[in-house]
Amino acid sequence: MEPDGDLNPDADDLPLRANTKHILVRHYVLDLMVHCDKRVISGSIVLFLEPCSSGGAKAEDDIEPEAGDIGTKYQDTAALGEDAARTERTETRMEKIRDTGDDTEGDSRNIQASQLWQTTSCADFTFVLDCCDLDVLKVEEVDVTPLSDVLGLPSNLASERSQLALIQNLFSIPSTQWRQKHRLFSLCSRAPGGDSLHFYRDRWSLQVRKAGVTTPQEFPRVVKISYKTTPSGGSVRWTNDQDHRMCVYTAGSPINNRALFPCQEPPVAMSTWQATVRAPSECVVLMSGEEQAVPAEDGDTHFLIWNYYVTMPMPASTFTLAVGHWHQVPAETPPALKKVAEVSPDRGEWTEPELVTEPAGFSGENQKSSQLQTGRGDQATSSDSARCHSSHEDEKLSATDYPGMADDAISCSHGDYPCRFSERSAGSQRVIPHRVFSPVCLLQKAQMGVLKLLPRCLAAAHAVLGVHPFPRLDVLIVPAGFSSLGMASPHIIFLSQSVLFPGSPGSGVSSLSLCGSRICHEIAHSWFGLVIGARDWTEEWISEGFATCLEDIIWAQAQQLSLKDKAEQFELKALLRWRRLSDELQNSKEELQILRPNMDRTGQVSDSGSSTVKHALNPDKTFMQVHYLKGYFLLKFLASEVGEQQLVDFFRLFVRKYHGQLILSQDFLQMFLVTFPQMERKSLTLGGIYANWLDRPGIPEVVKWILFGRSHQRKGRKRKRMEPKVNYKELMSDQLVVLLELLLEESELSVTLLRALQRTYRLREQDAEVRHRWCELVIKHAYSPGYRDVEHFLIHDQAMGVYLYGELMVREDPEQQALARRCLSLVQEEMDQSARRVVEEMIL
């Protein structure tokens, strides 16, 4: 792969600049303060570093060499030469900006450097972090030698050697003593500052040097960076919640967390972290963390201090933060809601009292309060060591290479951490402790939908996939400007308000299908996307395709459907997805339709470890679902070859083999072909799947036969009795979506028919998927009484409304165009940045 150099900031590829094949961050300690009045987060981050050997693994004198190779091999001289070349280009640009004020290659506002950066040499080793939209105040070495007694080393060692030995001792503490290890990390992070380090920040990276240090092995092992975020930084969203109160949260931005803290973004840079966050006392801080935080008052500022940590190594992109005036959704069902809460989502009644009782590990007092009350347990849950990634070598494997295929035993292939998959108690925990948070105005709807369904969906996911990878779960209803229906992170899920129960108490509407299926989708990411991650971020289908496929399976399990009802629901979902995918393929660029855009270079990086994520910054890609839908149909195709239950059983085998690791497409497909050797007789090969599914736009013709073959088979069968008549006034939400999509194909619909349609199906009270199609009908047929429904949708369902703006504008109807402009003016300040850019291009 070509060296990254100075990438064109206008290109749509996201640069990953961190030189992870030279040096790795093993642990982060963050100390942050949230300033709501300034819309800024300030503080520091301490990085504990470990240099790599020339093979891309840890240096020979480092601890735990058995933890595994982190990358492909590189030559020291060539890799360091690449850094020197990039540094020379950087210095040339800085001199040009200083002398002429001209920055034709980039935005000078993104350039920042310490005063003595120019005194360093190109021969000095450069430590590169991914970073943007941050104001870096200081970078310094941390001297941990005063802690030699605490860390168990004699104090008479030479200072530099002592520093290395201390950190090596710290890394070598076994995972069974992770609490002690985190305490020592915290002590080291507060040690006195040493020499100031020289730094330079450009648009995408922070580069750090120590004068005279020429190799990663000589570079300081503990580095502290003091910084503050900017109000418009791309990693976090400052906005008002639905109660019109200020909040901030990590928004799942294409640039990930590099505008929240300097970090190593490539997936192979697995690390643990601990964070202290100070926030106004009226705010609640939610974060990726293995235990609930117990806030304590900061005597100096009267802010509350929240502490979170993770011990399972994860990519820095999975760090998630939300600070706002959230309230915990109460577990009790208010009397006014009981009648509605007893109705099932779209089918019959289903009640399991043991699943909707108070979650284990949460006190009754906590559940009775709508304000946050938390407690802290003392369980060991996960790890401190770097997680392995799987090999991408195309080697021949056999069924014996996959332990656990003959029985249900767990075989851990990752590094050292107390994995939940090997804990007997975790295996029997169907429902992990969970909480739901929302603004006050949405508490009732969140209780009726999310809190009611969450334990059932967790139990169903356990039945399908086995051990829950994480020990607890918080769910937050995020502000209206959130750009998708949901986002999963370790220990926390963000949900859009669009998935909430759409009706009102007493309305009789029980359409919880969208809410339930979305919860199941996000829960599925715990297995596919988090505990098993993609080694190359361009292979999004590994996460999204699997979660889309599994949401149907888990949701059907949660509803306890019969085989017949499950088959019908699966076919209806497949039909809707086929229509959606077909439309997207017709209206998108072919280059955005490829599931493996790097093809044979997938997983490869430069000599330093840097790379790019293809099309990651393309705003159109943000709203495309090709990786969800095309990946889903690939898995449906495999199920049609081996059987649906057999594929689900294989998912469990795959999780047992690869949990805690990073994978490429070929890891899954190779194991599939080995597990089902009969595929060879059907001429199904790895190369064939690449060629037909992953490396080309469009979708294979075989999908149509998978979709429509079964229905044709049933039509050919002789019926033994008449099928019951359909009551068209009681259609499920998915059936309503199909009905409305078919009506959208009609060139003309009368005002009378549209009025009757709305009245018959009470479309304004249906879920967001149904209401979206209703809005499309209103726009297409210029049904002016429905314009208020369109306006309501564009304001309250922003995650799904982007392309409605285009439909309003394309008809060149002055009233519709005025409606689009009015809605944009009302929500533009709270809109997601990518969504706003796309809409402004449509309108302006």
C-alpha positions in Angstrom: 0.0 0.0 0.0 1.3 3.5 -0.8 2.5 5.6 2.1 -0.2 7.9 3.4 1.6 11.2 3.0 -0.5 14.3 2.9 -3.9 13.1 1.7 -6.3 15.4 -0.1 -8.7 16.6 2.6 -11.4 16.8 -0.1 -11.2 13.1 -0.9 -13.8 10.7 0.5 -11.3 8.2 2.0 -10.6 8.4 5.8 -6.9 8.3 6.6 -5.8 6.2 9.5 -2.4 7.7 10.2 -1.3 6.0 13.4 2.0 4.1 13.0 0.7 0.9 14.8 3.5 -1.3 13.3 6.1 0.8 15.2 4.4 1.3 18.6 1.1 0.5 20.2 -1.0 2.1 22.9 -1.8 -0.6 25.4 -3.9 1.5 27.8 -5.5 4.9 28.0 -6.2 6.9 31.2 -8.6 9.9 30.5 -9.3 12.7 32.9 -12.0 15.0 31.4 -14.2 17.9 32.4 -17.4 18.7 30.5 -18.1 22.4 30.1 -21.7 22.6 28.8 -21.7 26.4 28.8 -18.7 26.5 26.3 -19.6 23.2 24.5 -16.1 22.0 25.2 -14.5 19.0 26.9 -11.1 19.6 28.4 -8.5 17.6 30.2 -5.8 15.1 29.6 -5.1 11.6 28.3 -2.2 9.4 29.4 -1.0 6.8 27.0 0.9 3.7 28.0 3.0 2.5 25.1 4.7 -0.6 23.9 7.1 -0.6 20.9 6.8 -3.3 18.3 9.6 -5.5 17.0 10.5 -5.6 13.3 8.0 -8.3 12.8 5.2 -6.1 13.9 4.8 -7.7 17.3 6.2 -6.6 20.6 9.9 -6.1 21.1 11.9 -9.1 22.2 12.6 -7.7 25.6 8.9 -6.9 26.2 6.5 -8.9 28.3 4.0 -11.5 26.9 5.5 -12.3 23.5 2.9 -15.1 23.2 0.0 -12.6 22.9 0.4 -12.7 19.1 1.5 -10.8 16.0 -0.3 -7.6 15.5 0.5 -7.0 11.8 2.4 -8.1 8.7 6.2 -7.6 8.7 8.0 -4.4 7.8 11.6 -3.3 7.4 12.7 -0.9 10.1 14.7 1.3 7.8 12.0 1.6 5.2 9.3 2.3 7.8 11.3 4.9 9.6 12.2 6.5 6.3 8.5 6.8 5.5 8.0 8.8 8.7 11.0 11.0 7.9 9.6 11.7 4.4 6.2 12.6 5.8 7.9 14.9 8.5 10.0 16.6 5.8 6.8 17.4 3.9 5.2 18.6 7.1 8.0 21.0 7.9 8.1 22.3 4.3 4.4 23.1 4.6 4.8 24.9 8.0 7.6 27.0 6.6 5.4 28.0 3.6 2.5 28.9 5.8 4.7 30.9 8.2 6.5 32.8 5.4 3.6 33.5 3.0 0.4 32.8 4.8 -0.6 30.5 1.9 -1.9 27.0 2.6 -3.0 25.7 -0.8 -2.5 22.1 0.4 -4.7 22.3 3.5 -6.5 24.4 6.0 -4.1 26.4 8.1 -6.6 26.3 11.0 -5.8 22.6 11.3 -2.1 23.2 11.7 -0.7 23.4 15.3 2.8 22.8 16.7 4.9 23.2 19.8 7.5 26.0 19.8 10.5 23.7 19.5 9.1 21.3 16.9 11.5 22.8 14.3 14.5 21.9 16.5 13.9 18.2 16.1 15.4 16.1 13.3 13.9 14.1 10.6 16.0 11.2 11.9 14.1 11.3 15.2 11.3 8.7 15.6 7.9 10.2 15.2 5.0 8.8 17.2 1.8 9.3 15.1 -1.7 9.4 16.5 -5.0 9.9 14.7 -6.4 13.3 15.7 -8.4 16.2 14.4 -10.5 19.1 15.6 -8.5 19.2 18.9 -6.6 22.1 20.6 -3.5 20.3 21.9 -2.0 22.3 24.8 1.0 20.3 25.8 2.6 16.9 25.3 5.0 15.5 28.0 6.7 12.4 29.1 5.5 11.0 32.4 8.2 10.0 34.9 7.0 6.9 36.8 10.3 6.1 38.5 9.2 7.5 41.8 6.7 4.6 41.9 9.4 1.9 41.6 8.6 0.7 45.1 4.9 0.4 44.4 5.6 -1.4 41.1 8.1 -3.8 42.7 11.4 -2.7 41.3 14.6 -1.6 43.0 15.1 2.1 42.9 18.9 1.9 42.1 18.2 1.1 38.4 19.3 3.6 35.9 16.4 6.0 35.3 15.6 5.2 31.6 16.0 1.4 32.2 13.9 1.7 35.4 11.2 3.4 33.4 11.1 0.6 30.8 11.2 -2.1 33.5 8.4 -0.5 35.5 6.0 -0.3 32.5 6.9 -3.9 31.5 6.1 -5.0 35.0 2.8 -3.2 34.8 1.9 -4.8 31.5 2.8 -8.3 32.8 0.4 -8.3 35.7 -2.0 -11.2 35.0 -5.6 -10.4 34.1 -6.8 -12.1 37.3 -5.4 -9.0 39.1 -6.9 -6.4 36.8 -8.2 -4.2 39.7 -4.6 -3.8 41.0 -3.4 -3.2 37.5 -5.9 -0.4 37.0 -5.0 1.1 40.3 -1.4 1.2 39.2 -2.3 2.7 35.8 -4.1 5.4 37.7 -1.1 6.1 40.0 1.3 6.2 37.1 -1.0 8.6 35.2 -0.7 11.1 38.1 3.1 10.8 38.4 5.1 14.0 37.9 5.6 15.3 34.4 9.0 14.9 32.8 10.4 16.4 29.7 8.1 18.3 27.3 7.8 16.5 24.0 7.7 18.3 20.7 4.5 17.9 18.7 2.9 18.9 15.4 -0.8 18.6 14.6 -2.2 18.7 11.1 -5.7 18.0 9.7 -5.7 14.2 10.5 -2.9 13.5 12.9 -0.8 14.4 16.0 2.9 13.8 15.6 5.2 13.6 18.7 9.0 13.4 19.0 11.6 13.4 21.6 14.8 15.1 20.5 17.6 12.5 19.9 15.3 9.5 20.1 15.5 7.6 16.8 13.7 4.3 17.4 10.4 3.2 18.9 12.2 1.2 21.6 13.9 4.4 22.9 10.6 6.4 22.9 9.0 7.2 26.3 6.7 4.5 27.5 4.2 6.9 29.2 3.0 10.1 27.5 0.5 12.7 28.7 -1.4 14.9 26.3 -3.3 18.0 27.6 -6.0 19.2 25.2 -9.5 20.4 24.7 -12.1 19.7 22.1 -13.8 22.2 19.9 -17.5 22.9 19.8 -17.8 21.8 16.2 -15.5 18.8 16.5 -16.8 15.9 14.4 -16.6 13.1 17.0 -19.1 14.5 19.5 -22.5 16.2 19.1 -23.5 19.2 21.3 -27.2 19.7 21.0 -30.4 20.1 22.9 -32.3 17.0 23.9 -36.1 16.6 23.6 -36.6 18.5 26.9 -34.6 21.4 25.3 -31.6 20.9 27.7 -28.0 20.8 26.6 -26.3 17.4 26.1 -23.3 15.9 24.4 -22.7 12.4 23.0 -20.4 10.5 20.7 -22.3 10.4 17.5 -20.8 7.5 15.6 -19.1 9.9 13.3 -17.2 8.6 10.2 -14.0 10.0 11.9 -14.7 8.0 15.0 -13.2 9.3 18.3 -10.2 11.2 17.0 -11.9 14.6 17.7 -12.6 13.5 21.3 -9.1 12.3 22.2 -5.9 11.6 20.3 -5.7 7.8 19.7 -4.7 5.0 17.5 -7.7 4.3 15.2 -6.7 1.3 13.2 -8.7 -1.7 14.4 -5.5 -3.7 15.3 -4.6 -1.1 17.9 -6.6 -2.9 20.7 -6.4 -1.3 24.1 -8.1 -1.0 27.5 -9.0 2.3 29.1 -10.2 4.0 32.2 -11.8 7.4 32.4 -12.7 10.0 35.0 -15.3 12.5 33.8 -16.4 15.6 35.7 -19.8 17.0 34.7 -22.3 19.4 36.2 -24.1 17.9 39.1 -27.5 17.8 37.4 -26.1 15.7 34.5 -25.7 11.9 34.1 -22.6 10.5 32.5 -23.1 7.2 30.6 -20.1 5.5 29.0 -18.7 2.2 27.8 -17.8 0.6 31.1 -18.0 -2.8 32.7 -19.6 -1.6 36.0 -22.1 1.2 36.9 -20.3 4.3 38.0 -21.0 5.7 41.4 -20.7 9.5 41.1 -18.9 11.5 43.8 -18.8 15.2 44.4 -15.8 17.2 43.3 -15.2 19.6 46.3 -13.4 22.1 44.1 -15.9 22.5 41.3 -19.1 21.0 42.8 -19.3 18.9 39.7 -19.9 15.1 40.0 -17.0 12.7 39.2 -17.8 9.6 37.3 -15.4 6.7 36.8 -15.7 4.0 34.1 -13.3 1.4 32.8 -13.0 -1.6 30.5 -10.6 -4.5 30.8 -11.4 -6.1 27.5 -9.1 -4.7 24.8 -11.1 -2.9 22.2 -10.5 -0.5 19.3 -10.5 3.2 20.4 -13.5 3.7 18.0 -15.7 1.8 20.4 -15.3 4.3 23.3 -18.7 5.9 23.8 -19.7 8.8 26.0 -23.1 10.6 26.6 -23.6 13.4 29.1 -27.0 15.0 29.6 -30.0 15.4 31.8 -31.0 11.8 31.3 -33.5 10.1 33.6 -33.7 6.3 34.2 -36.9 4.8 32.9 -38.8 3.2 35.8 -39.4 -0.5 35.8 -42.9 -0.3 37.1 -45.8 0.0 34.6 -48.0 3.0 35.4 -51.6 2.0 35.7 -52.5 3.9 32.6 -50.0 1.8 30.6 -50.8 -1.6 31.9 -53.6 -2.4 29.4 -51.4 -1.4 26.4 -48.3 -3.1 27.8 -50.1 -6.5 27.8 -50.6 -6.5 24.0 -48.0 -8.2 22.0 -46.0 -6.6 19.1 -48.3 -7.4 16.2 -49.2 -11.0 17.3 -51.2 -12.4 20.1 -50.3 -12.1 23.7 -47.1 -13.2 25.3 -46.1 -12.7 28.9 -43.2 -14.2 30.8 -43.2 -12.6 34.3 -39.7 -13.9 35.0 -38.3 -11.9 32.1 -39.8 -8.5 32.9 -39.0 -8.5 36.6 -36.2 -6.3 38.0 -32.9 -7.1 36.3 -30.3 -9.0 38.3 -27.8 -6.9 40.0 -30.0 -3.8 40.2 -31.6 -2.8 43.4 -35.4 -2.3 43.7 -34.7 1.2 45.0 -32.7 2.0 41.9 -35.5 0.9 39.6 -38.1 3.0 41.5 -36.3 6.2 40.8 -36.4 8.0 37.5 -33.3 9.9 38.5 -30.0 7.9 38.1 -29.2 5.8 41.1 -26.3 3.4 40.6 -24.4 0.7 42.4 -21.0 -0.9 41.8 -20.4 -4.6 41.8 -17.2 -6.5 42.2 -17.1 -9.0 39.4 -14.2 -9.8 37.2 -15.4 -9.5 33.7 -12.7 -9.1 31.0 -9.1 -8.4 30.1 -6.1 -6.2 30.1 -4.1 -7.8 27.3 -4.2 -7.1 23.6 -6.7 -9.0 21.6 -5.5 -11.1 18.8 -6.6 -10.8 15.2 -7.0 -13.8 12.9 -4.6 -14.6 10.2 -5.6 -13.5 6.7 -3.3 -16.0 5.0 -5.3 -18.1 2.5 -4.4 -21.4 4.0 -6.0 -24.8 3.8 -8.0 -25.7 6.9 -9.9 -28.8 8.0 -12.7 -29.3 10.5 -10.2 -30.3 13.2 -8.8 -26.7 13.0 -12.0 -25.4 14.7 -12.1 -26.6 18.3 -15.5 -27.0 19.8 -17.3 -28.1 16.6 -17.9 -31.5 18.0 -19.4 -30.3 21.3 -20.4 -27.1 23.0 -17.1 -26.5 24.7 -15.5 -23.0 24.5 -12.0 -22.7 23.1 -10.5 -19.2 23.7 -7.9 -18.2 21.0 -7.4 -14.6 22.1 -4.9 -13.1 24.5 -5.0 -13.2 28.3 -8.2 -11.9 29.8 -10.9 -13.4 32.1 -13.3 -14.0 29.2 -17.0 -14.3 29.8 -17.2 -17.1 27.3 -15.3 -19.4 29.6 -17.2 -18.3 32.8 -19.7 -20.9 33.8 -21.9 -18.3 35.6 -22.0 -16.1 32.4 -23.2 -19.1 30.3 -26.4 -19.4 32.4 -27.1 -15.6 32.5 -29.9 -15.2 29.9 -30.7 -11.6 30.8 -27.8 -9.3 31.8 -28.3 -6.3 34.1 -29.8 -3.5 32.0 -31.1 0.0 32.3 -32.9 2.5 30.0 -32.4 6.3 30.0 -34.3 9.0 28.2 -35.3 12.7 28.5 -38.3 13.2 30.8 -40.8 13.8 28.0 -40.0 10.3 26.5 -40.0 8.2 29.7 -43.5 6.8 29.2 -42.9 5.8 25.6 -39.5 4.3 26.5 -41.1 2.3 29.2 -43.9 1.0 27.0 -41.5 -0.1 24.3 -37.8 -0.4 25.0 -37.9 -1.3 28.7 -40.7 -3.9 28.1 -38.9 -5.5 25.2 -35.3 -5.3 26.3 -35.2 -8.3 28.7 -37.1 -10.5 26.2 -34.7 -9.6 23.4 -31.7 -10.2 25.6 -33.0 -13.6 26.6 -33.7 -14.4 22.9 -30.2 -13.4 21.9 -28.8 -15.7 24.5 -30.9 -18.5 23.2 -29.6 -17.9 19.6 -26.0 -17.1 20.2 -25.1 -18.1 23.7 -23.0 -16.2 26.3 -23.5 -12.4 26.4 -20.1 -10.9 25.6 -20.6 -8.0 28.0 -21.7 -8.0 31.6 -24.3 -5.2 31.5 -26.2 -2.9 29.2 -27.4 0.7 29.2 -29.8 1.9 26.5 -30.1 5.7 25.8 -32.8 7.4 23.8 -30.7 10.1 22.0 -31.7 13.5 20.6 -33.8 13.8 17.5 -30.8 14.8 15.4 -29.2 11.3 15.7 -28.4 10.1 12.2 -29.4 6.5 12.5 -32.0 4.2 14.2 -29.4 2.8 16.6 -25.7 2.4 17.4 -24.2 -0.4 19.5 -21.0 0.0 21.6 -19.6 -2.0 24.5 -22.1 -1.9 27.4 -24.3 0.8 25.8 -26.7 1.2 22.9 -28.0 4.5 21.5 -31.6 4.3 20.1 -33.4 6.9 18.0 -36.7 8.2 19.2 -38.1 7.0 15.9 -38.2 3.4 17.2 -40.3 4.2 20.3 -43.9 3.1 20.8 -45.8 5.3 18.3 -49.2 5.4 19.8 -50.6 7.0 23.0 -52.1 5.3 26.1 -55.5 3.9 25.3 -55.0 4.1 21.5 -55.0 0.4 21.1 -52.0 0.6 18.7 -49.4 -2.1 19.6 -46.9 -1.7 16.8 -43.7 -2.5 18.6 -42.1 -4.4 15.7 -39.7 -1.7 14.7 -38.6 -1.1 18.3 -38.2 -4.9 18.9 -36.3 -5.6 15.7 -34.0 -2.6 16.1 -33.2 -3.6 19.7 -32.4 -7.1 18.5 -30.2 -5.7 15.7 -28.1 -3.6 18.1 -27.9 -6.5 20.6 -26.6 -8.8 17.8 -23.6 -6.4 17.4 -22.3 -7.5 20.8 -21.3 -10.7 19.0 -20.7 -9.4 15.4 -19.1 -6.0 15.4 -17.8 -5.8 18.9 -16.5 -9.1 20.4 -15.7 -10.1 16.9 -14.6 -7.2 14.8 -13.6 -6.5 11.2 -9.8 -6.2 10.7 -10.4 -3.9 7.7 -13.2 -1.4 8.3 -14.2 -1.4 4.6 -15.7 -4.9 5.3 -18.7 -3.4 7.1 -20.9 -6.3 6.0 -19.1 -8.5 8.6 -20.9 -6.3 11.2 -24.0 -5.0 9.6 -24.9 -8.0 7.3 -24.7 -10.4 10.3 -26.7 -8.1 12.6 -29.4 -7.6 9.9 -29.7 -11.4 9.5 -29.6 -12.1 13.2 -32.2 -9.4 14.1 -34.9 -11.5 12.3 -33.8 -14.7 14.1 -33.6 -13.1 17.6 -36.8 -11.1 17.2 -38.7 -14.2 16.1 -37.3 -16.0 19.1 -38.4 -13.1 21.4 -41.9 -13.3 20.0 -42.0 -17.1 20.4 -43.4 -17.5 16.9 -44.6 -20.8 15.5 -42.5 -22.2 12.6 -45.2 -21.1 10.1 -45.4 -17.5 11.5 -41.6 -17.3 11.6 -41.3 -18.4 8.0 -43.9 -15.8 6.9 -42.3 -13.0 8.8 -38.8 -13.9 7.4 -40.2 -13.9 3.8 -42.0 -10.6 4.3 -38.8 -9.0 5.7 -36.7 -10.5 2.8 -39.2 -9.0 0.3 -39.0 -5.5 1.8 -35.2 -5.7 1.9 -35.1 -6.8 -1.7 -37.2 -3.9 -2.8 -35.1 -1.5 -0.8 -31.8 -2.9 -2.0 -33.0 -2.9 -5.7 -33.9 0.7 -5.4 -30.6 1.6 -3.8 -28.6 -0.3 -6.4 -30.4 1.7 -9.2 -29.7 5.0 -7.6 -26.2 4.8 -6.3 -22.7 4.7 -7.7 -21.4 1.2 -8.4 -18.2 1.9 -6.4 -20.3 2.2 -3.3 -22.0 -1.1 -3.8 -18.9 -3.3 -3.3 -18.7 -5.1 0.0 -14.9 -5.6 -0.3 -13.7 -2.4 -2.0 -10.0 -3.2 -1.4 -10.5 -6.6 -2.9 -7.2 -8.6 -2.8 -5.5 -5.8 -0.7 -8.1 -6.1 2.0 -6.4 -6.0 5.4 -3.1 -4.6 4.0 -1.5 -1.5 5.5 1.6 0.6 4.8 5.0 -0.2 6.3 4.2 2.0 9.3 0.7 0.6 9.8 -1.2 3.5 8.3 -4.0 3.0 5.8 -7.2 4.6 4.5 -10.9 3.6 4.9 -12.3 3.8 1.4 -15.3 6.1 0.9 -15.7 6.6 4.7 -16.1 10.3 4.3 -18.6 10.2 1.4 -21.8 11.7 2.9 -23.9 9.6 0.5 -22.5 6.4 2.0 -23.7 7.4 5.4 -27.3 6.8 4.3 -26.8 3.7 2.2 -27.8 0.3 3.4 -25.9 -1.8 0.8 -23.6 -3.4 3.4 -26.6 -4.3 5.6 -28.8 -5.6 2.8 -26.3 -7.2 0.4 -24.5 -8.8 3.4 -27.9 -10.1 4.6 -28.7 -11.6 1.3 -25.3 -13.4 1.1 -26.1 -15.0 4.4 -29.6 -15.9 3.2 -28.0 -17.5 0.2 -25.7 -19.6 2.4 -28.7 -20.6 4.5 -30.6 -21.7 1.4 -27.6 -24.0 0.7 -27.3 -25.6 4.1 -30.5 -24.8 5.9 -31.5 -21.9 8.2 -31.0 -23.8 11.5 -27.7 -25.2 10.4 -26.5 -21.7 9.6 -27.5 -20.5 13.1 -25.7 -23.4 14.6 -22.6 -22.5 12.6 -22.8 -18.9 13.9 -22.5 -20.3 17.4 -19.4 -22.3 16.3 -17.9 -19.3 14.7 -18.4 -17.2 17.8 -16.8 -19.8 20.0 -13.8 -19.9 17.6 -13.3 -16.2 16.9 -14.6 -14.2 19.9 -12.0 -11.7 21.0 -10.4 -11.5 17.6 -10.4 -9.4 14.4 -11.4 -11.1 11.2 -11.6 -10.7 7.4 -14.4 -12.1 5.2 -12.2 -15.1 4.3 -12.0 -16.2 7.9 -15.8 -16.7 8.0 -16.1 -18.1 4.5 -13.2 -20.5 4.9 -14.6 -21.9 8.1 -18.1 -22.2 6.5 -16.7 -24.2 3.5 -14.7 -26.5 5.9 -17.7 -27.0 8.1 -20.0 -27.8 5.1 -17.8 -29.8 2.8 -20.8 -30.6 0.6 -20.5 -27.1 -0.7 -17.6 -28.2 -2.9 -19.9 -30.5 -4.8 -22.1 -27.5 -5.5 -19.1 -25.7 -6.9 -19.3 -23.1 -4.1 -15.8 -21.8 -3.5 -14.1 -18.9 -1.7 -13.1 -17.3 -5.0 -16.6 -17.7 -6.4 -18.2 -16.0 -3.4 -15.7 -13.1 -3.7 -16.4 -12.7 -7.4 -20.2 -12.9 -7.2 -20.9 -11.2 -3.9 -18.0 -9.2 -2.4 -15.9 -7.8 -5.2 -18.5 -6.5 -7.6 -21.5 -4.1 -7.6 -25.0 -5.2 -7.9 -26.3 -8.5 -6.5 -26.4 -12.1 -8.0 -29.5 -13.2 -9.9 -29.7 -16.2 -7.6 -31.3 -13.9 -4.9 -34.5 -13.7 -6.9 -34.8 -17.4 -6.9 -34.2 -17.6 -3.2 -36.9 -15.0 -2.6 -39.6 -16.2 -4.9 -38.9 -19.9 -5.2 -40.7 -20.9 -2.0 -43.8 -18.9 -2.7 -44.0 -20.5 -6.1 -43.6 -23.9 -4.6 -46.5 -23.3 -2.1 -48.7 -22.1 -4.9 -48.2 -25.4 -6.7 -49.3 -27.4 -3.7 -52.9 -28.6 -3.4 -54.7 -26.9 -0.5 -56.4 -29.2 1.9 -58.7 -26.4 3.2 -59.5 -22.8 2.6 -57.1 -20.3 4.1 -58.7 -17.8 6.6 -59.7 -14.5 5.1 -57.4 -11.6 5.8 -58.7 -8.7 7.9 -57.2 -5.8 6.0 -57.9 -3.4 8.9 -55.5 -5.3 11.1 -52.4 -5.5 9.0 -49.0 -5.8 10.8 -46.6 -2.9 10.3 -44.5 -4.8 7.7 -47.6 -5.7 5.8 -48.6 -2.1 5.8 -45.2 -1.1 4.5 -45.6 -3.5 1.6 -49.1 -2.2 0.9 -47.9 1.4 0.8 -44.9 0.6 -1.4 -47.3 -1.1 -3.9 -49.5 2.0 -3.9 -46.4 4.1 -4.5 -46.1 2.4 -7.9 -49.5 3.7 -8.9 -49.4 6.8 -11.1 -52.6 8.3 -9.7 -54.5 8.0 -6.4 -57.5 10.0 -5.6 -57.9 12.3 -2.6 -60.8 10.2 -1.4 -58.6 7.0 -1.5 -55.7 8.7 0.4 -58.1 10.0 3.0 -59.7 6.6 3.5 -56.3 5.0 3.7 -55.1 7.2 6.5 -58.4 6.8 8.4 -58.6 3.0 8.0 -55.1 2.3 9.1 -54.5 5.2 11.4 -51.2 5.8 9.6 -50.2 8.8 11.8 -50.1 6.4 14.8 -48.0 3.7 13.1 -44.3 3.2 13.4 -41.7 5.2 11.5 -41.3 2.8 8.7 -45.0 3.0 7.9 -45.2 6.7 8.3 -42.2 7.2 6.0 -44.1 5.4 3.2 -47.2 7.4 4.0 -45.1 10.6 3.6 -43.8 9.4 0.2 -47.4 8.9 -0.9 -48.4 12.3 0.3 -45.6 14.0 -1.6 -46.0 12.0 -4.8 -49.7 12.8 -5.0 -49.5 16.3 -3.6 -52.0 15.4 -0.9 -52.0 18.7 1.0 -53.9 17.5 4.1 -51.0 15.2 4.7 -48.3 17.9 4.6 -48.4 18.3 8.4 -47.5 14.6 8.6 -44.5 15.2 6.4 -43.4 18.2 8.5 -43.8 16.1 11.7 -41.7 13.3 10.2 -38.9 15.6 9.1 -38.7 17.2 12.5 -39.1 14.1 14.8 -37.7 11.3 12.6 -34.6 12.9 11.2 -32.7 9.6 11.0 -35.1 8.5 8.3 -36.2 11.7 6.6 -33.2 12.8 4.6 -34.4 11.7 1.2 -37.9 13.1 1.7 -36.3 16.5 1.3 -35.2 15.4 -2.2 -38.6 14.2 -3.1 -40.1 17.5 -2.0 -37.7 19.4 -4.1 -37.7 17.3 -7.3 -41.3 17.8 -8.1 -40.8 21.6 -8.4 -44.0 22.2 -6.5 -43.7 25.6 -4.8 -45.7 24.5 -1.7 -43.7 21.4 -1.3 -40.3 23.2 -1.8 -41.4 25.8 0.8 -42.2 22.9 3.2 -38.7 21.4 2.7 -37.0 24.8 3.4 -39.2 25.5 6.4 -38.4 22.1 8.0 -34.7 22.5 7.3 -34.7 25.9 9.0 -36.4 24.4 12.1 -33.9 21.5 12.6 -30.6 22.5 10.9 -28.9 23.4 14.2 -29.6 20.0 15.7 -29.1 17.9 12.5 -26.3 15.5 12.1 -23.5 17.2 10.1 -23.5 14.6 7.3 -27.3 14.7 7.0 -27.3 18.5 6.9 -24.7 18.6 4.1 -26.7 16.2 2.0 -30.0 18.0 2.6 -28.5 21.4 1.9 -27.2 20.1 -1.4 -30.7 19.0 -2.3 -32.3 22.3 -1.3 -29.7 25.0 -1.9 
